[in-house]
Amino acid sequence: MNSEIIKYLNGQMSELEREDFEQRLDLDESLSDELMRIVAREGFKHDLKEEFEAYETEHTSPGQMILFRRVIKIAALILILVTSSVFITYYLSKPSHLIVAQYMDYPLPGNHRNGSSGESQPLSKAFEAFSNKDFELAAGLFTQMAGDPGLAKESHLYAGISLLWIKKDLQTELALKHFQEVLSTKNDRNDAALWFLAIGQYEVGNKDEARLLFTDIAANHHHFRHEQAAEILENYY
């Protein structure tokens, strides 16, 4: 674990590795605590070394008791400053979003190709964009397909998921409407729509509404996300 943190602090991770690591920091308290310890320790060692060397340069008798007392005071001050700065920069800016792979993962359905022509139907193009993480394009295509009664519930669901992935307030608000549309009737997409509605409510700051939804999901052992709902309630509330 330490080597992974050092790699993160030294900027040696790829963008994907860094995003995954930061997402795990949100959820794994032991990992974030270890990061705190390493940052504090390394910062303390670095700053104390600089202060010590600077003082030795200025004084001809670094072994005297006055040096010891000065170093102790400097060490105590640095430790306080480093710990405080790490707390402020990480914990106060710690992201609260729930859009991480384990919460957003949802399987794609079977392909939607026209067997007679071999050409992709519009919905197939939407799923292709979704699979390629082009969520803005996917959201637009799914929204267009939502007017087809035979594809409406599936299209609304994936349009909403795509909009959530964009991670912007306006798109998240639109996502909520798509999930609510799925939930307006009883169908086989209700459980998924309820799950993503809860995430969306949390994302836009409606945390009380989200908590009620997560609580309902956690209490329903038939829901495919009931364990993760319980995990969210424990970690975020």
C-alpha positions as CSV (number, residue, x, y, z in Angstrom):
1,M,0.0,0.0,0.0
2,N,2.8,2.4,0.9
3,S,4.4,2.0,-2.5
4,E,1.1,2.9,-4.2
5,I,0.7,6.0,-2.1
6,I,4.3,7.1,-2.8
7,K,3.7,6.6,-6.5
8,Y,0.5,8.7,-6.2
9,L,2.3,11.5,-4.3
10,N,5.2,11.5,-6.8
11,G,2.8,11.9,-9.8
12,Q,3.9,8.6,-11.2
13,M,0.4,7.3,-11.9
14,S,-1.5,7.4,-15.1
15,E,-4.7,9.5,-15.2
16,L,-6.8,6.3,-14.9
17,E,-4.7,5.0,-12.0
18,R,-5.0,8.3,-10.3
19,E,-8.7,8.5,-10.6
20,D,-9.2,5.0,-9.4
21,F,-6.9,5.7,-6.4
22,E,-8.7,8.9,-5.5
23,Q,-12.0,7.1,-5.7
24,R,-10.7,4.4,-3.3
25,L,-9.5,7.2,-1.0
26,D,-13.2,8.3,-0.7
27,L,-14.3,4.9,0.5
28,D,-11.3,3.3,2.3
29,E,-10.7,5.2,5.6
30,S,-7.5,3.1,6.3
31,L,-6.1,4.1,3.0
32,S,-6.7,7.8,3.5
33,D,-5.3,7.5,7.1
34,E,-2.1,5.9,5.6
35,L,-1.9,8.7,3.1
36,M,-2.1,11.2,6.0
37,R,0.7,9.5,7.9
38,I,3.0,9.3,4.9
39,V,2.5,12.9,3.8
40,A,3.0,14.1,7.4
41,R,6.1,12.0,7.9
42,E,7.7,12.9,4.6
43,G,6.9,16.5,5.0
44,F,8.2,16.6,8.5
45,K,11.5,14.8,7.5
46,H,12.0,17.2,4.6
47,D,11.3,20.4,6.4
48,L,13.2,19.4,9.5
49,K,16.3,18.5,7.4
50,E,16.2,21.9,5.7
51,E,15.9,23.8,9.0
52,F,18.6,21.7,10.6
53,E,21.0,22.3,7.7
54,A,20.3,26.0,7.6
55,Y,21.0,26.4,11.3
56,E,24.2,24.4,11.1
57,T,25.4,26.7,8.3
58,E,24.8,29.8,10.5
59,H,26.3,28.5,13.7
60,T,29.7,27.1,14.3
61,S,28.8,24.9,17.4
62,P,25.7,22.9,16.3
63,G,26.2,20.5,19.1
64,Q,25.4,22.9,21.9
65,M,22.2,22.6,24.0
66,I,20.7,25.7,22.4
67,L,20.7,23.9,19.1
68,F,18.8,20.9,20.6
69,R,16.2,23.2,22.1
70,R,15.7,25.1,18.9
71,V,15.4,21.9,16.8
72,I,12.8,20.5,19.2
73,K,10.7,23.7,18.9
74,I,11.1,23.7,15.1
75,A,10.1,20.0,14.9
76,A,7.0,20.6,17.0
77,L,5.9,23.6,14.9
78,I,6.5,21.8,11.6
79,L,4.6,18.7,12.7
80,I,1.6,20.9,13.6
81,L,1.7,22.8,10.4
82,V,2.1,19.8,8.2
83,T,-0.7,17.9,9.9
84,S,-3.0,20.9,9.7
85,S,-2.3,21.6,6.0
86,V,-2.8,17.9,5.0
87,F,-6.1,17.9,6.9
88,I,-7.3,21.1,5.2
89,T,-6.1,20.1,1.7
90,Y,-7.4,16.6,1.7
91,Y,-10.3,16.2,4.1
92,L,-11.9,19.6,3.6
93,S,-11.7,19.2,-0.2
94,K,-12.5,15.5,-0.1
95,P,-14.9,14.7,-2.9
96,S,-18.4,13.6,-1.8
97,H,-19.5,12.2,-5.1
98,L,-20.7,8.6,-5.4
99,I,-19.9,8.1,-9.1
100,V,-17.4,5.3,-8.8
101,A,-17.2,2.1,-10.7
102,Q,-18.7,-0.2,-8.0
103,Y,-21.7,2.0,-7.7
104,M,-22.2,2.9,-11.4
105,D,-21.6,-0.4,-12.9
106,Y,-24.6,-1.7,-14.8
107,P,-24.5,-4.3,-17.6
108,L,-25.3,-3.5,-21.2
109,P,-28.1,-5.5,-22.7
110,G,-27.8,-7.6,-25.9
111,N,-26.8,-6.0,-29.2
112,H,-29.4,-4.0,-31.2
113,R,-28.4,-4.7,-34.7
114,N,-30.7,-5.1,-37.7
115,G,-30.2,-8.7,-38.7
116,S,-31.4,-8.2,-42.2
117,S,-29.1,-5.3,-43.2
118,G,-26.2,-5.7,-40.7
119,E,-26.3,-2.0,-40.1
120,S,-26.6,-0.6,-36.6
121,Q,-30.0,0.7,-35.5
122,P,-29.9,4.1,-33.6
123,L,-30.1,2.3,-30.2
124,S,-27.1,0.2,-31.1
125,K,-25.2,3.4,-31.9
126,A,-26.2,4.7,-28.5
127,F,-24.9,1.7,-26.7
128,E,-21.7,1.9,-28.7
129,A,-21.2,5.5,-27.5
130,F,-22.0,4.4,-24.0
131,S,-19.5,1.5,-24.2
132,N,-16.9,4.0,-25.5
133,K,-17.6,6.3,-22.6
134,D,-18.8,9.1,-24.9
135,F,-21.6,9.8,-22.5
136,E,-22.7,13.1,-23.9
137,L,-23.3,11.5,-27.3
138,A,-24.9,8.4,-25.6
139,A,-27.3,10.6,-23.6
140,G,-28.5,12.4,-26.7
141,L,-29.1,9.2,-28.7
142,F,-30.8,7.5,-25.8
143,T,-33.0,10.5,-25.3
144,Q,-34.1,10.4,-28.9
145,M,-35.0,6.7,-28.6
146,A,-37.1,7.4,-25.5
147,G,-40.0,8.4,-27.7
148,D,-40.3,4.8,-29.0
149,P,-42.8,3.0,-26.8
150,G,-41.0,-0.3,-27.2
151,L,-37.6,1.2,-26.2
152,A,-38.7,3.9,-23.8
153,K,-37.8,2.4,-20.4
154,E,-34.5,1.1,-21.5
155,S,-33.6,4.3,-23.3
156,H,-34.7,6.5,-20.3
157,L,-32.6,4.4,-18.0
158,Y,-29.4,4.5,-20.0
159,A,-29.9,8.2,-20.9
160,G,-30.0,8.9,-17.1
161,I,-26.9,6.8,-16.4
162,S,-25.1,8.5,-19.2
163,L,-26.0,11.9,-17.8
164,L,-24.8,10.9,-14.4
165,W,-21.4,10.0,-15.8
166,I,-21.0,13.6,-17.1
167,K,-20.8,14.7,-13.5
168,K,-22.4,18.1,-13.9
169,D,-25.3,19.5,-12.0
170,L,-27.5,20.3,-15.0
171,Q,-27.1,16.9,-16.5
172,T,-27.6,15.2,-13.2
173,E,-30.9,17.1,-12.8
174,L,-32.0,15.8,-16.3
175,A,-30.9,12.3,-15.2
176,L,-33.4,12.4,-12.3
177,K,-36.2,13.0,-14.7
178,H,-35.3,10.0,-16.8
179,F,-35.2,7.7,-13.8
180,Q,-38.5,9.0,-12.5
181,E,-40.0,8.3,-16.0
182,V,-38.9,4.7,-15.7
183,L,-40.4,4.5,-12.2
184,S,-43.7,6.0,-13.3
185,T,-44.8,2.4,-14.3
186,K,-44.0,-1.0,-13.0
187,N,-41.4,-2.7,-15.2
188,D,-38.2,-4.7,-15.1
189,R,-36.0,-1.6,-15.0
190,N,-37.5,-0.2,-11.7
191,D,-34.8,-1.5,-9.4
192,A,-32.0,-0.1,-11.6
193,A,-33.8,3.3,-11.9
194,L,-34.4,3.5,-8.2
195,W,-30.7,2.8,-7.5
196,F,-29.5,5.5,-9.9
197,L,-32.2,7.9,-8.8
198,A,-30.7,7.6,-5.2
199,I,-27.2,8.3,-6.6
200,G,-28.5,11.3,-8.6
201,Q,-30.3,12.7,-5.6
202,Y,-27.1,12.5,-3.6
203,E,-25.2,14.1,-6.4
204,V,-27.4,17.2,-6.6
205,G,-27.3,17.6,-2.8
206,N,-30.6,16.1,-1.9
207,K,-29.0,13.9,0.7
208,D,-32.1,13.4,2.8
209,E,-34.0,12.1,-0.2
210,A,-31.1,10.0,-1.2
211,R,-30.8,8.5,2.3
212,L,-34.5,7.5,2.2
213,L,-34.0,5.7,-1.1
214,F,-30.8,4.0,0.0
215,T,-32.5,2.9,3.1
216,D,-35.4,1.4,1.1
217,I,-32.9,-0.4,-1.1
218,A,-30.8,-1.7,1.8
219,A,-33.9,-3.1,3.4
220,N,-35.0,-4.9,0.3
221,H,-32.8,-8.0,0.1
222,H,-34.1,-8.8,-3.3
223,H,-32.7,-5.6,-4.7
224,F,-29.5,-6.2,-6.6
225,R,-27.8,-3.2,-4.8
226,H,-29.0,-3.7,-1.3
227,E,-25.5,-4.5,0.1
228,Q,-24.0,-1.4,-1.6
229,A,-26.8,0.8,-0.3
230,A,-26.1,-0.4,3.2
231,E,-22.4,0.4,2.6
232,I,-23.2,3.9,1.4
233,L,-25.4,4.6,4.4
234,E,-22.5,3.5,6.7
235,N,-19.8,5.5,4.9
236,Y,-21.6,8.7,3.8
237,Y,-24.2,9.2,6.5
